[in-house]
Amino acid sequence: MSDFIERSKFSCALGGAITTITAIPKAIPIVHASGGCAAALSNTYNLSSGYRGTGYCGGNMIPTSNITQSHIVFGGEEKLAGQIESTIRYIKGDLYIVVTGCQTELIGDDAVGVALKYRENNVIGVSTPGFKGNTLRGYDEVLCTLIKEVVEKTDEKEEKTINLIGIVPGHDVFFKGNIEHLTDLLKRIGIRANTFFGDGESIEKIKTYGRAKLTVVLSETAGQLAAKAFENVHKIPYITTDLPIGPKATEKFLKLIGEALGIEKEIIDRVVKDEKKYFYSYLERIVDAASDLDFQRYAVIVADSYYAYPLTEFVSEELGWIPYFVAVNDIEDDKLQEEYKNKFDRLTSYTKPEILFESKSGLIEKKLDLIFKEQTDSKYHDRPEPMFIIGSVVERGLAKKYGTGFLSVAFPVSNRVVLNKGYAGFRGALTLTEDLLSELVSAR
């Protein structure tokens, strides 16, 4: 049975590859595809990721082979070779990464093989046709190639160094801030985190990632292939955990990694105690207002798995909101769906949310309408109001329909400008609290 795409919250694999490469300092994407692919996909993440910008070599600056009809018939490898040579000549970069579109893969161009001929010029190739998957697949393909071809093999391991992955640049609109919050926290307990995209990263540093003792993946759907590549190629084991938002989740995050690396419990406890004191010293300032003005809300979360549970856990466990409905946009495997759904049983809230695995906004709206109708049709009912929707800009219309508060967090986010803001950790959770409660009082 045929399916349809409705207001997609993902690009294709090529888009994921481009947004990943442009987030790596001095890495240059070379796109082997038809005209328009590079600019359209790059601008999607430049504009819909909180106006992230083009970076060093993104947007309309991306080198591309711009194949035409004649190349479709006779092949485009020669055109790609010329583009690689021109790019090396005119654009200064530390690494050039050839990525492919649907057309060139369908006609059988060996773009990876062409790139291999220029390996001495720091050129590598990655197969990323759109039909291979979505944004998350493109992210994984690029990281896997870096891990196999750029990261240097070594038997030496740094006992207190980890590779932190699963944060997809651009697709996580707040990736810069989230990385900064988490690396700072880990540094305070004596752990250095390699992130690919954080401040101070470079191709030279990426070459040393094989020395890490552990890989930590913050997503069930992004970074898993890369983590397996680290394990297979560099003998680095990995663990998967959630993006930590707020005191409870962040304490668990630090203890999980700290115990895996043998960090003394006293060091972790001291950092957690200091950060909790800081967090609650600010949160207590709005407790009276939150109580008197009744800031409690029924929470509706519409996001990918990277954000869906962490956001639900935070608003439920830390803010005391009622988790009502969660739509997860990116998990299709039945087993993974069941495992992800089981996470919500850990919530201490008496009320557990309705969980839906769906990416199409229209079907999500229909499901929410149905649940709302079932709960309000009887003579005596408890209406799920007031409600607050946390999702992407796609859900803004849904919030208007229900007359609810709304905050865009998940991609796409085109109604906010995001620079270094992040929601991870203790201090990121304070920022999230500010943003949520500011929406509640914005009309006053």
C-alpha atoms as one frame of an Amber mdcrd trajectory, in Angstrom:
protein
   0.000   0.000   0.000   1.351   3.430  -0.928   1.995   6.013   1.760   2.190
   9.782   1.785   4.372  12.489   3.324   2.631  15.248   5.206   4.562  18.247
   6.540   7.687  16.207   7.030   9.849  16.823  10.078  12.870  15.227   8.447
  14.830  15.721   5.272  16.335  12.877   3.265  19.660  11.207   4.047  21.510
  13.735   1.891  20.064  16.573   3.971  21.197  14.843   7.145  24.677  14.425
   5.702  24.916  18.085   4.706  23.747  19.453   8.065  26.197  17.107   9.804
  29.200  18.043   7.679  28.601  21.792   7.866  28.608  21.543  11.671  32.137
  20.102  11.701  34.751  22.892  11.771  36.513  23.320   8.397  34.801  20.295
   6.825  33.635  20.945   3.259  30.720  19.030   1.702  30.930  18.289  -2.021
  27.507  17.259  -3.283  27.267  14.952  -6.295  23.646  15.489  -7.301  21.429
  17.530  -9.575  21.208  21.292  -9.309  19.170  22.567  -6.379  19.598  19.634
  -4.002  22.438  21.151  -2.000  20.971  24.634  -1.589  17.434  23.442  -0.860
  18.492  20.918   1.765  21.067  23.172   3.379  18.651  26.083   3.587  16.035
  23.801   5.153  18.303  23.364   8.144  19.619  26.915   8.050  16.145  28.478
   8.277  14.163  25.846  10.177  16.769  25.271  12.873  16.223  28.524  14.669
  17.946  30.434  11.842  21.189  28.590  12.373  22.962  30.191   9.413  25.143
  28.698   6.699  28.412  28.393   8.578  31.816  28.135   6.924  30.697  26.484
   3.694  26.945  25.904   3.690  23.868  27.222   1.905  24.541  28.528  -1.586
  28.293  28.152  -1.022  28.199  24.344  -1.022  30.226  22.910  -3.928  28.066
  20.669  -6.101  28.507  18.831  -9.380  25.082  20.016 -10.636  24.592  17.083
 -12.978  22.221  17.490 -15.923  20.406  15.228 -18.386  23.558  14.411 -20.347
  25.273  13.169 -17.183  22.255  11.006 -16.377  22.710   9.337 -19.765  26.511
   9.172 -20.006  27.542   9.262 -16.332  28.703  12.049 -14.056  31.934  10.741
 -12.540  34.113  12.988 -14.705  32.009  15.998 -13.689  32.462  15.061 -10.036
  36.228  14.738 -10.436  36.368  18.233 -11.902  34.284  19.586  -9.047  36.540
  17.964  -6.450  39.639  19.499  -8.060  38.037  22.950  -8.215  36.891  22.751
  -4.607  40.337  21.761  -3.347  41.848  24.612  -5.325  39.496  27.415  -4.271
  38.094  26.466  -0.857  40.405  25.935   2.091  39.304  23.056   4.271  40.703
  20.406   6.587  38.504  17.652   5.150  36.421  17.366   1.967  33.484  14.974
   2.093  31.740  13.874  -1.107  28.071  13.026  -0.550  25.580  11.755  -3.110
  22.000  12.381  -4.171  19.372  10.038  -5.570  20.059  10.664  -9.244  23.761
   9.838  -9.210  23.194   6.689  -7.171  20.431   5.505  -9.515  22.651   5.801
 -12.589  25.463   3.915 -10.844  28.097   6.643 -10.449  30.844   5.465  -8.092
  31.235   8.734  -6.203  32.985   7.073  -3.273  35.493   5.531  -5.684  36.141
   8.907  -7.334  36.698  10.480  -3.912  39.184   7.729  -3.051  41.442   8.882
  -5.901  41.875  12.196  -4.063  42.426  10.704  -0.595  45.868  12.302  -0.329
  44.091  15.663  -0.571  41.934  14.813   2.462  38.907  13.775   0.415  36.542
  10.998   1.487  33.221   9.815   0.063  29.912   8.814   1.634  26.895   7.227
  -0.055  23.861   9.280   1.041  21.047   9.027  -1.536  17.707  10.335  -0.340
  16.045   6.940  -0.671  18.502   5.466   1.848  16.656   7.036   4.751  15.938
  10.308   6.502  18.075  12.932   8.220  19.151  10.562  10.961  20.498   8.013
   8.469  22.542  10.696   6.724  24.014  11.719  10.079  24.986   8.135  10.859
  26.486   7.510   7.415  28.785  10.531   7.707  29.896   9.642  11.235  30.481
   6.006  10.281  32.756   7.072   7.427  34.677   9.462   9.680  35.095   6.710
  12.267  36.365   4.220   9.686  38.538   6.503   7.547  39.559   9.532   9.629
  39.693   8.411  13.260  43.099   6.816  13.789  43.359   3.309  15.204  45.212
   2.924  18.487  45.441   0.472  21.361  45.938   3.325  23.828  42.789   4.384
  25.655  42.217   7.474  27.781  40.396   6.193  30.843  38.303   9.330  31.389
  37.381  10.218  27.803  34.100   9.450  26.041  32.612   9.957  22.593  29.246
  11.693  22.988  27.003  11.133  19.949  23.331  11.019  18.981  22.989  14.810
  18.944  22.173  15.601  15.304  23.256  19.165  14.438  20.431  21.215  13.012
  17.857  18.525  13.622  18.426  19.217  17.296  17.896  22.944  17.012  19.604
  23.429  20.385  22.573  21.155  19.660  25.265  23.738  20.416  23.845  24.672
  23.800  23.060  21.070  24.714  26.605  19.972  23.891  28.056  22.842  25.916
  25.924  22.084  28.988  26.750  18.373  28.939  30.478  18.697  28.256  30.817
  21.256  31.062  29.071  18.927  33.520  31.168  15.950  32.481  34.321  18.027
  32.782  33.416  18.832  36.392  33.475  15.137  37.289  36.744  14.631  35.433
  35.486  13.338  32.077  36.402  14.765  28.674  33.763  14.402  25.980  34.475
  14.213  22.247  31.444  15.611  20.409  32.376  16.197  16.719  30.460  19.521
  16.740  31.244  21.332  19.998  33.380  24.442  20.429  37.059  23.695  20.014
  36.554  20.550  17.946  38.565  20.060  14.751  39.480  17.390  12.238  42.792
  16.891  14.056  40.941  16.219  17.300  38.481  13.895  15.568  41.463  11.783
  14.503  42.118  11.060  18.207  38.598   9.851  19.047  39.800   6.245  18.899
  41.431   6.778  22.296  38.074   7.117  24.060  37.139   4.551  26.674  33.382
   4.656  26.079  30.796   5.897  23.572  27.583   7.405  24.924  24.593   7.607
  22.549  21.742   9.979  23.391  19.224   8.564  20.930  17.649   5.250  19.947
  17.416   6.326  16.315  20.533   8.429  15.659  24.089   7.448  16.438  23.488
   3.726  16.871  25.294   2.828  13.630  28.136   5.176  14.543  28.421   3.637
  18.008  28.648   0.167  16.457  31.361   1.465  14.118  33.356   2.746  17.103
  32.931  -0.663  18.723  33.859  -2.720  15.654  36.727  -0.589  14.362  38.199
   0.901  17.542  37.031  -1.590  20.204  35.139   1.101  22.135  32.002  -0.176
  23.923  28.878   1.954  23.986  25.820   2.657  26.097  22.550   4.334  25.145
  20.770   6.750  27.448  18.350   9.668  27.222  19.117  13.336  26.754  19.153
  14.531  30.386  16.893  17.494  31.146  16.539  18.600  34.760  18.021  17.487
  38.111  16.601  13.955  38.254  17.581  12.957  34.713  20.973  14.679  34.839
  21.940  13.051  38.131  21.126   9.662  36.597  23.143  10.586  33.474  26.247
  11.591  35.432  26.107   8.523  37.671  25.666   6.183  34.707  28.731   7.503
  32.905  30.736   8.069  36.073  30.241   4.504  37.253  31.111   3.129  33.810
  34.446   4.987  33.923  35.198   4.412  37.603  34.732   8.003  38.768  34.576
   8.295  42.555  31.020   8.536  43.850  31.939  11.446  46.133  33.008  13.568
  43.162  29.732  12.960  41.320  27.649  13.561  44.460  29.415  16.865  45.119
  28.763  18.167  41.609  25.134  17.000  41.704  24.608  18.642  45.107  26.047
  21.965  43.908  24.017  21.938  40.698  20.786  20.999  42.479  21.318  23.832
  44.928  21.809  26.219  42.020  18.778  24.894  40.124  16.317  25.000  43.002
  17.559  28.379  44.242  16.142  29.836  41.036  13.125  27.563  40.687  11.880
  28.419  44.179  11.546  32.047  43.119   8.521  31.253  40.973   6.917  28.628
  43.230   4.466  31.066  44.818   3.482  32.547  41.466   3.135  29.087  39.917
   0.836  28.026  42.749  -1.224  31.209  43.005  -1.638  31.612  39.247  -2.108
  27.861  38.659   0.690  27.223  36.184   0.007  23.475  36.121  -0.900  22.212
  32.651  -1.891  19.049  30.803   1.224  18.402  28.718   1.062  17.350  25.066
   4.465  16.479  23.567   4.969  16.003  19.818   8.615  15.289  18.980  11.100
  12.664  17.886  12.331  10.111  20.406  15.393  12.227  21.218  13.158  14.835
  22.893   9.779  13.136  23.515  10.509  11.246  26.731  13.059  13.715  28.184
  10.599  16.602  27.805   7.725  14.568  29.239   9.833  13.456  32.191  10.940
  17.012  32.941   7.545  18.714  32.870   6.022  15.848  34.853   8.719  15.165
  37.452  10.122  18.678  37.939   7.278  21.069  37.084   4.402  18.896  38.273
   2.492  19.052  35.001   0.139  16.236  34.003   1.510  14.113  31.114  -1.480
  13.727  28.808  -0.431  12.802  25.268   2.895  12.042  23.564   3.413  11.572
  19.816   6.798  10.117  18.832   7.777  10.938  15.250  10.700   8.697  14.372
  10.398   5.116  15.685   8.905   2.602  13.238  10.254  -0.718  14.541   7.680
  -2.508  16.725  10.250  -3.734  19.237  11.803  -0.292  19.631   8.348   1.227
  20.016   7.533  -1.140  22.873  10.848  -0.474  24.591  10.411   3.279  24.248
   6.820   3.144  25.473   7.929   1.293  28.607  10.024   4.299  29.620   6.881
   6.206  30.521   6.088   3.650  33.228   8.977   5.193  35.168   7.078   8.456
  35.601   5.899   8.975  39.170   2.794  10.787  37.952  -0.412   8.859  38.677
  -1.652   9.840  35.230   0.303   8.211  32.405   0.203   9.732  28.915  -1.366
   8.213  25.814   1.535   7.234  23.509   1.294   7.407  19.709   4.062   6.558
  17.246   3.251   8.702  14.224   5.030  11.290  12.067   2.090  12.766  10.147
   0.653  15.857  11.819  -2.857  15.278  10.441  -3.082  11.784  11.924  -1.676
  13.045  15.222  -4.369  15.714  15.305  -7.096  13.142  14.568  -5.882  10.914
  17.386  -5.771  13.803  19.829  -9.269  14.858  18.752 -10.528  11.322  19.365
  -8.986  11.100  22.834 -10.291  14.541  23.727 -13.788  13.618  22.509 -13.832
  10.343  24.451 -12.919  12.145  27.650 -15.409  14.995  27.291 -18.495  13.319
  25.808 -19.907  11.926  29.038 -22.198  13.900  31.336 -19.526  14.009  33.991
 -16.050  14.478  32.690 -12.690  15.951  33.551 -11.633  18.089  30.613  -7.870
  18.004  29.966  -7.585  21.755  30.365  -5.632  23.943  30.529  -3.346  22.268
  28.009   0.156  23.096  26.779   1.705  21.739  23.565   5.457  21.277  23.193
   6.417  20.297  19.666   7.648  21.821  16.433   6.348  24.807  14.515   4.096
  22.313  12.690   2.026  21.985  15.893   1.438  25.726  16.170  -1.877  25.367
  14.326  -2.896  22.560  16.670  -2.214  24.792  19.664  -4.302  27.549  18.114
  -7.162  25.107  17.499  -7.248  24.064  21.148  -6.439  27.519  22.490  -3.424
  26.222  24.383   0.044  27.424  25.263   2.734  26.413  22.801   6.523  26.154
  22.634   8.500  24.898  19.642  11.443  22.711  20.637  11.616  19.861  18.107
  12.597  20.398  14.459  11.418  22.363  12.545  11.673  25.581  14.546  11.227
  28.598  12.286   9.457  30.888  14.777  12.442  31.316  17.099  16.049  32.441
  16.755  18.427  30.071  18.538  22.090  30.913  19.115  23.684  29.130  22.087
  20.540  28.183  23.988  20.280  24.606  25.244  17.859  22.634  27.423  20.118
  19.809  28.625  21.433  19.382  32.135  20.596  21.429  35.208  21.068  24.916
  33.790  19.511  24.095  30.453  16.416  22.963  32.357  16.210  26.404  33.968
  16.192  27.928  30.491  13.424  25.541  29.438  11.415  26.477  32.535  11.797
  30.156  31.685  10.626  29.577  28.119   7.613  27.470  29.147   6.399  29.809
  31.870   7.082  32.895  29.769   4.601  31.533  27.238   1.995  31.252  29.998
   2.353  34.876  31.072   3.083  36.415  27.659  -0.463  37.746  27.262  -0.513
  39.506  30.624
